[in-house]
């Protein structure tokens, strides 16, 4: 029973008590009041509809022996009005009719108005409860909508950041190609021309100057080559490459969990991409899996790559497959660890220490 209904039932009981004390026909006896208090309290305390109906039926039966108890019928039966046993209250007409036969008009009017008051209070309580439920539903819907909008907003921002990053990487790649194709070729041509001049020149003073010029051009060529390789390495987006592999994988359901906070070195990026391709190829060729997962983790001292599937492993030979040997060689080149697990499917577990990786 809600707090509002308890307050309404208490107020209704007080009205019945006032009516009882002001009606001479009841005789102002104590026993009906005590019984009415007990039955009303029990109906408030016990929330099960069956128990409340049983108390109401018992009270109505007592009214046949103590007519004064009819004054409190609305308060005792109030708890039953909102249950499926509401029609039980109609049996209260039996003691009421018996009381009306020997009562004044004022007493009859009171016993009619008090049940009406109980019905009005119950109707009001139902409306309040309905409004509360609607309010809670609107509040929950508002919170859910707000959460959905925030999630979509974050997703749009992430997509925007990813688009900007990919555009930046593409631009770096274009600049690297332009430098390699234009400036790099010009410097290579200049170095060859200086070498040709050195071959035909007989003046020692000029030869020294040509050698210095050749060294300067060679240093410039090395610097440009290093810059181009750096730009091209930065233009490789590991997440984009792995995500593309995952999207193109159609053999079974494949999930990606990418939790790298920093970009690995360029050589390791190539290795991760090649290892992932090799592992996915092995799933297609040798597994009956219905689901697989690719997971990247970054720890303070190492990178982890985990590729797992739920296929059944039969006659597993770690030294028999060329694909696994290629994966092992790549991991070994970075002084990493490779573990192959065959429990609950097949899992490739790779750990690469950060300290031994060269850019």
C-alpha positions as CSV (number, residue, x, y, z in Angstrom):
1,X,0.0,0.0,0.0
2,X,1.3,3.4,-1.0
3,X,1.8,6.2,1.5
4,X,-1.0,8.2,-0.1
5,X,-3.5,5.4,0.3
6,X,-2.5,4.9,4.0
7,X,-3.1,8.6,4.6
8,X,-6.5,8.4,2.8
9,X,-7.5,5.3,4.8
10,X,-6.5,6.9,8.1
11,X,-8.4,10.1,7.2
12,X,-11.4,8.0,6.3
13,X,-11.2,6.1,9.6
14,X,-11.2,9.4,11.5
15,X,-14.3,10.5,9.6
16,X,-16.0,7.2,10.5
17,X,-15.0,7.6,14.2
18,X,-16.5,11.1,14.3
19,X,-19.7,9.8,12.7
20,X,-19.8,6.9,15.2
21,X,-19.4,9.2,18.2
22,X,-22.0,11.7,16.9
23,X,-24.7,9.1,16.1
24,X,-26.9,8.1,19.1
25,X,-27.9,4.8,17.5
26,X,-24.4,3.4,18.0
27,X,-24.4,4.0,21.7
28,X,-20.7,5.1,21.8
29,X,-19.5,1.6,22.8
30,X,-15.8,0.9,23.0
31,X,-15.8,-2.6,21.5
32,X,-16.8,-1.6,17.9
33,X,-14.0,1.1,17.9
34,X,-11.4,-1.4,19.1
35,X,-12.4,-4.0,16.5
36,X,-12.5,-1.3,13.8
37,X,-9.0,-0.1,14.8
38,X,-7.6,-3.7,14.7
39,X,-9.1,-4.6,11.4
40,X,-8.1,-1.3,9.8
41,X,-4.5,-1.6,11.1
42,X,-4.3,-5.2,9.8
43,X,-5.6,-4.2,6.4
44,X,-2.9,-1.5,6.2
45,X,-0.1,-3.8,7.5
46,X,-0.8,-6.8,5.2
47,X,-0.3,-5.9,1.6
48,X,-1.5,-9.1,0.0
49,X,-5.0,-8.7,-1.5
50,X,-6.1,-12.1,-0.3
51,X,-5.4,-11.3,3.3
52,X,-7.0,-7.8,3.0
53,X,-10.1,-9.4,1.5
54,X,-10.3,-12.0,4.3
55,X,-10.1,-9.2,7.0
56,X,-12.8,-7.3,5.1
57,X,-15.1,-10.4,4.9
58,X,-14.5,-11.1,8.6
59,X,-15.4,-7.6,9.6
60,X,-18.6,-7.6,7.5
61,X,-19.6,-10.8,9.2
62,X,-19.0,-9.2,12.7
63,X,-21.2,-6.2,11.7
64,X,-24.2,-8.6,11.7
65,X,-23.6,-9.1,15.5
66,X,-22.4,-5.6,16.4
67,X,-24.4,-3.0,14.4
68,X,-22.1,-0.2,15.6
69,X,-19.3,-1.6,13.5
70,X,-21.1,-0.6,10.4
71,X,-20.0,2.9,10.9
72,X,-16.4,1.8,10.1
73,X,-17.2,-0.3,7.1
74,X,-15.8,2.3,4.6
75,X,-12.4,2.4,6.4
76,X,-12.0,-1.3,6.6
77,X,-13.1,-2.0,3.1
78,X,-11.1,0.8,1.6
79,X,-8.0,-1.4,1.1
80,X,-10.0,-3.9,-1.0
81,X,-11.4,-1.4,-3.5
82,X,-8.2,-1.4,-5.6
83,X,-8.0,-5.2,-5.7
84,X,-9.8,-7.9,-7.7
85,X,-11.9,-8.6,-4.6
86,X,-13.5,-5.1,-4.7
87,X,-17.0,-6.6,-5.3
88,X,-16.7,-8.2,-1.9
89,X,-17.6,-4.8,-0.5
90,X,-21.1,-5.1,-1.8
91,X,-21.8,-7.7,0.8
92,X,-21.5,-4.9,3.3
93,X,-24.9,-3.8,2.2
94,X,-26.4,-6.7,4.2
95,X,-25.5,-5.3,7.7
96,X,-26.1,-1.7,6.4
97,X,-29.7,-2.6,5.3
98,X,-30.2,-4.3,8.7
99,X,-29.0,-1.1,10.4
100,X,-31.1,1.2,8.2
101,X,-34.3,-0.6,9.3
102,X,-33.9,0.8,12.9
103,X,-32.1,4.1,12.3
104,X,-32.8,7.7,11.8
105,X,-32.4,9.6,8.5
106,X,-29.2,11.3,9.7
107,X,-27.6,7.9,10.5
108,X,-28.7,6.5,7.2
109,X,-27.3,9.5,5.4
110,X,-23.9,9.1,7.2
111,X,-23.6,5.4,6.3
112,X,-24.3,6.3,2.7
113,X,-22.0,9.4,2.4
114,X,-19.0,7.7,4.0
115,X,-18.7,4.9,1.4
116,X,-19.1,7.5,-1.3
117,X,-16.2,9.4,0.3
118,X,-14.1,6.2,0.3
119,X,-14.8,5.7,-3.4
120,X,-13.8,9.3,-4.1
121,X,-10.6,8.9,-2.1
122,X,-9.8,5.6,-3.9
123,X,-10.4,7.3,-7.3
124,X,-8.1,10.1,-6.3
125,X,-5.4,7.7,-5.2
126,X,-5.6,5.9,-8.5
127,X,-5.2,9.1,-10.4
128,X,-2.2,10.2,-8.3
129,X,-0.6,6.8,-8.9
130,X,-1.2,6.9,-12.6
131,X,0.3,10.4,-12.8
132,X,3.3,9.2,-10.8
133,X,3.8,6.3,-13.2
134,X,3.6,8.6,-16.2
135,X,6.0,11.1,-14.6
136,X,8.5,8.3,-13.9
137,X,8.1,7.0,-17.4
138,X,8.7,10.4,-18.9
139,X,11.7,10.9,-16.6
140,X,13.2,7.5,-17.6
141,X,12.5,8.2,-21.2
142,X,14.1,11.6,-21.0
143,X,17.2,10.1,-19.3
144,X,17.4,7.3,-21.9
145,X,17.0,9.8,-24.8
146,X,19.7,12.0,-23.3
147,X,22.0,9.1,-22.9
148,X,21.4,8.0,-26.5
149,X,22.0,11.5,-27.8
150,X,25.3,11.8,-25.8
151,X,26.4,8.4,-27.1
152,X,25.5,9.4,-30.7
153,X,27.3,12.7,-30.3
154,X,30.4,11.0,-29.0
155,X,30.2,8.6,-31.9
156,X,29.9,11.5,-34.4
157,X,32.9,13.3,-32.8
158,X,34.9,10.1,-33.0
159,X,34.0,9.6,-36.6
160,X,34.9,13.3,-37.3
161,X,38.3,12.9,-35.5
162,X,38.9,9.7,-37.4
163,X,38.0,11.3,-40.7
164,X,40.4,14.2,-40.0
165,X,43.1,11.9,-39.0
166,X,42.8,9.7,-42.1
167,X,42.7,12.9,-44.3
168,X,45.9,14.1,-42.5
169,X,47.6,10.7,-43.0
170,X,46.6,10.6,-46.7
171,X,48.0,14.1,-47.1
172,X,51.3,13.1,-45.5
173,X,51.4,10.1,-47.8
174,X,50.9,12.3,-50.8
175,X,53.6,14.7,-49.7
176,X,56.0,11.8,-49.2
177,X,55.3,10.5,-52.7
178,X,55.8,13.9,-54.2
179,X,59.1,14.5,-52.4
180,X,60.3,11.0,-53.4
181,X,59.2,11.4,-57.1
182,X,60.3,15.0,-57.6
183,X,63.1,16.2,-55.2
184,X,64.5,12.7,-54.7
185,X,64.8,12.1,-58.5
186,X,66.4,15.5,-59.0
187,X,69.0,14.9,-56.2
188,X,69.7,11.4,-57.6
189,X,70.3,13.0,-61.1
190,X,72.5,15.7,-59.6
191,X,74.6,13.1,-57.8
192,X,75.1,11.1,-61.0
193,X,76.0,14.3,-62.9
194,X,78.6,15.2,-60.2
195,X,80.0,11.7,-60.5
196,X,80.3,12.0,-64.2
197,X,82.1,15.3,-63.8
198,X,84.5,13.7,-61.4
199,X,85.2,11.0,-63.9
200,X,86.3,13.4,-66.7
201,X,87.8,16.2,-64.6
202,X,91.6,16.5,-64.3
203,X,91.8,19.7,-62.2
204,X,92.6,18.7,-58.6
205,X,91.3,22.0,-57.1
206,X,88.0,21.5,-58.9
207,X,87.9,17.8,-58.0
208,X,87.9,18.7,-54.3
209,X,85.0,21.1,-54.8
210,X,83.1,18.4,-56.7
211,X,83.7,15.9,-54.0
212,X,82.4,18.3,-51.4
213,X,79.4,19.0,-53.5
214,X,78.7,15.2,-54.0
215,X,78.9,14.7,-50.2
216,X,76.5,17.5,-49.6
217,X,74.0,16.2,-52.2
218,X,74.4,12.7,-50.7
219,X,73.7,14.0,-47.2
220,X,70.6,15.9,-48.6
221,X,69.5,12.7,-50.3
222,X,69.8,10.7,-47.1
223,X,67.9,13.3,-45.1
224,X,65.1,13.4,-47.6
225,X,64.9,9.6,-47.8
226,X,64.7,9.5,-44.0
227,X,62.0,12.2,-43.9
228,X,60.0,10.4,-46.7
229,X,60.2,7.1,-44.8
230,X,59.1,8.8,-41.6
231,X,56.1,10.5,-43.3
232,X,55.1,7.3,-45.1
233,X,55.4,5.3,-41.8
234,X,53.2,7.8,-40.0
235,X,50.6,7.6,-42.8
236,X,49.9,4.0,-42.1
237,X,46.9,3.8,-39.7
238,X,47.1,0.5,-38.0
239,X,43.5,0.7,-36.7
240,X,42.2,1.5,-40.2
241,X,44.1,-1.4,-41.8
242,X,43.0,-3.9,-39.1
243,X,39.4,-2.6,-39.2
244,X,39.4,-3.0,-43.0
245,X,40.5,-6.7,-42.6
246,X,37.8,-7.3,-40.1
247,X,35.1,-5.8,-42.4
248,X,36.2,-7.8,-45.3
249,X,36.2,-11.1,-43.3
250,X,33.1,-13.0,-44.2
251,X,33.9,-16.6,-43.1
252,X,32.3,-16.1,-39.6
253,X,31.4,-13.4,-37.2
254,X,34.5,-11.4,-36.3
255,X,34.8,-8.8,-33.5
256,X,37.5,-6.2,-33.1
257,X,38.7,-4.9,-29.7
258,X,41.4,-2.2,-30.3
259,X,42.8,-0.7,-27.1
260,X,46.2,0.9,-28.3
261,X,46.6,4.4,-26.9
262,X,49.8,5.1,-28.9
263,X,50.8,4.2,-32.4
264,X,53.3,1.3,-32.6
265,X,56.5,1.7,-34.6
266,X,56.2,1.4,-38.4
267,X,57.9,-2.0,-38.5
268,X,55.6,-3.4,-35.8
269,X,52.6,-2.0,-37.7
270,X,53.5,-4.0,-40.8
271,X,54.1,-7.1,-38.6
272,X,50.8,-6.8,-36.8
273,X,49.0,-6.4,-40.2
274,X,50.8,-9.4,-41.7
275,X,50.2,-11.6,-38.5
276,X,46.5,-10.7,-38.5
277,X,46.1,-11.6,-42.2
278,X,47.9,-14.9,-41.7
279,X,45.8,-15.8,-38.6
280,X,42.5,-15.0,-40.4
281,X,43.6,-17.0,-43.4
282,X,44.3,-20.0,-41.1
283,X,40.8,-19.7,-39.6
284,X,39.3,-19.8,-43.1
285,X,41.4,-22.8,-44.2
286,X,41.5,-25.0,-41.1
287,X,38.7,-24.0,-38.7
288,X,35.0,-24.7,-38.3
289,X,34.6,-21.6,-36.1
290,X,31.3,-19.6,-36.0
291,X,32.8,-16.6,-34.2
292,X,36.3,-15.1,-33.8
293,X,37.8,-12.0,-32.2
294,X,40.9,-9.8,-32.8
295,X,42.1,-8.0,-29.7
296,X,44.9,-5.4,-29.4
297,X,46.0,-4.4,-25.9
298,X,48.7,-1.9,-24.8
299,X,50.5,-2.2,-21.5
300,X,53.3,0.0,-20.1
301,X,56.0,-2.4,-21.2
302,X,54.5,-4.4,-24.1
303,X,51.9,-4.7,-26.9
304,X,49.6,-7.7,-27.0
305,X,47.8,-9.2,-30.0
306,X,45.2,-11.9,-29.4
307,X,43.4,-13.7,-32.2
308,X,40.9,-16.4,-31.1
309,X,38.1,-18.5,-32.5
310,X,35.6,-21.0,-31.1
311,X,36.4,-23.8,-33.6
312,X,37.2,-27.4,-32.7
313,X,40.9,-28.2,-32.7
314,X,41.8,-31.6,-34.0
315,X,45.3,-33.1,-34.6
316,X,47.0,-29.8,-33.8
317,X,50.7,-29.7,-34.9
318,X,52.4,-26.4,-34.1
319,X,55.4,-27.2,-36.4
320,X,53.3,-28.4,-39.3
321,X,51.9,-25.2,-40.7
322,X,53.8,-22.6,-42.8
323,X,51.5,-19.9,-41.6
324,X,52.2,-20.4,-37.9
325,X,56.0,-20.6,-38.7
326,X,55.7,-17.2,-40.4
327,X,53.9,-15.8,-37.4
328,X,56.6,-17.2,-35.1
329,X,59.4,-15.7,-37.2
330,X,57.8,-12.3,-37.2
331,X,57.3,-12.4,-33.4
332,X,60.9,-13.6,-32.8
333,X,62.3,-10.7,-34.9
334,X,60.8,-8.4,-32.2
335,X,62.0,-10.6,-29.3
336,X,58.4,-11.3,-28.5
337,X,56.6,-14.3,-27.1
338,X,54.1,-16.5,-29.0
339,X,51.7,-18.8,-27.3
340,X,49.2,-21.1,-29.1
341,X,46.3,-22.2,-27.0
342,X,43.9,-25.0,-28.0
343,X,41.4,-24.8,-25.1
344,X,37.9,-23.7,-25.9
345,X,38.9,-23.0,-29.5
346,X,42.2,-21.8,-31.0
347,X,44.0,-18.8,-29.7
348,X,47.1,-17.0,-31.0
349,X,48.5,-15.0,-28.1
350,X,51.4,-12.6,-28.9
351,X,53.4,-10.2,-26.6
352,X,55.9,-7.7,-28.0
353,X,58.1,-5.8,-25.5
354,X,58.3,-2.1,-26.3
355,X,62.0,-1.6,-25.3
356,X,63.4,-3.8,-28.1
357,X,61.4,-2.3,-31.0
358,X,63.3,0.0,-33.4
359,X,61.5,2.6,-35.4
